[in-house]
């Protein structure tokens, strides 16, 4: 009985998670461009936590890194 209840709970949680628009969009974006998605997420966090000058230096460093890798 408890095993069946746990199984049903798991199925319901998976359905809710997969039908959640923000979750589904994030999964699509990650599959499309994994590095870019996490870089954008990091930039968004850094923009809130760093001062303007530090944030500009951070963006320059990312830009230089991308130019070097190409």
N, C-alpha and C positions, 0 to 999 in steps of 0.2 A: 504494500500500500504506500509506504513512504517513498520507495524507489520510483513508483509511478508518479507520485506527486512531484518529486524532484525533477523528473524527466519533463513533465508538463510545464513546470515553472521555467525550466531552461529553454524550452521551445518558445514559450511566451516572451521571455526576455530577448531571445534572438530575433523574434519577429518585430518587437518594438524597436530594438536597436537598428535593424536593417531598414525599417520604414521611417526612421527619423531623418528628416531632410538634411540637417547639418551634418550628421554622421555620414550619410550616404554621399553627400557632396565632398566631404573630406576624403573619404575613401577613393572617390573618382579622381580627385586632384592628386592624391599620393600616388595612385597607380600611373597617372599620366606623367608626372614629373616629381619624383620623390625628393631630389635635392632641392629643387626650387620651392616646393611646399614648405619644407622645414626651414629653408633660408628665410622665406617670407615670414614665417611664424617667429623666428628668432629676431628678425628686424623689427617686427611689431613690438616684441617685448623690450628690446633694447631702446627703442624710441621713447618708451615710457620711463625707463630707469636711468638712462644716461643723460648728461647735460648736452646742450646743443653742439658744443665744440667736440666733445667726445664722440657723439653720435655721428657727426660729419666725418671724423677720422675713421670710425668704424666702417662707414659706407665706402670711403675711399679705399680702405684695405680690402674690402670685399670686391670692389671694382678691379683693383690691381690683381687680385688673386684670379679673378675670372679672365682677365686679359692674358695673364701668364699661362693659364691652362689651355687657352685657345691657340 
